């Protein structure tokens, strides 16, 4: 029996690797997707083997992650519930996609994941598998009673690792979980389950990995320019970069200036609310800059149509429907909307803030000669025409007002 396990080397997946091998008497093939964890990948192969893996795949998916997942989502303007930049959500379909490919290559009938029965990730992993390889079976230990009885909480998992001599970063002194990738780091569980706890307080300063606190950021602002071609950022500060290069450069800039920290309570797909703390420095800058570029290059009605779809698109990503036909259909509309999103944006970064400092485009729809409040030299807009425009649009309001007044007398 072969099982491909999504493995990060963290507390949960370290316990799972050892437990699944023992309980299922299986050959466990561990898979870790390099999607920007950086130092978290150091020594992982030795650790996986020591923990019981027959083999470990570490695949560098960072460029694919940036190009095929982050960038399309940025084009869609997706933010879940107006706060969450979907850093964990968008990574799961890529990880699951590669897991399925490895399972097919290795002749494994099963994939396994460490997502809990209370969370969103179980849905994201399994919906991706259903869409790409419907014959693959899934093992989810957190949905097995015997696993939950043995590990009712993180304290028991930490103790299990101690007994098995499995090295993990989590401890009773640092009881929260962390998930990192190229787009963000998320923190949840443990002490963070109290929504009144101030995660920005000085005593939690060491928790953050990607950014300084805004009050510790430089006292002088820094300017940055971003070039866009058809909705994709192609250069930072005049230097051409791949999507991966852009994300890495913006993460450093944003982190330096304390940009992208979010503390929120979100609505999980399974029905409960959960508190999470996120760092998304580069993604926050990219999202803001992209919107500024759209402001002068995107047709009004196209923008309003696309914007009306942002909640639905964001839900599809958050819920795990990346490979669904409806998300693909929305993406086609988004791609069409981005054909003229080309130009340059200049931003000022200062103590957690992103301030627009200019935008320009060779295909800009902004015409200062038409928009000017001074005399219009082009005569493209005749202010007299607004009288009829307002009368026509006000007609239904006048009719409704007359009816209402008649009904009240």
Secondary structure, 3 states (H helix, E strand, C coil): CEEEEECCCCHHHHHHHHHHHHHHCCEEEEEEEECCCHHHHCCHHHHHHHHCCCEEEEEECHHHHHHHHHHHHHHCCCCECCCECCHHHHHHHHHHHHHHHHHHHHCCCEEECCCCCCCCHHHHHHHHHHHHCCCCEEECHHHCHHHHHHCCCHHHHHHHHHHHCCCCCCECCECCEEEECCCCEEEECHHHHCCCCCCCCHHHHHHCCCCCCHHHCCCCCEEEEEEEECCEEEEECCEECCHHHHHHHHHHHHHHCCCCEEEEEEECCCCCEEEEEEECHHHHHHHHHHHHHHHHHCCHHHHHHHHHCHHHHHHHHHHCCCCCHHHHHHHHHHHHHCCCCCEEEEEEEECCEEEEEEEECCCCCCCHHHHCCCCCCCCCCCCCHHHHHHHHHHHHHHHHHHHHHHHHC
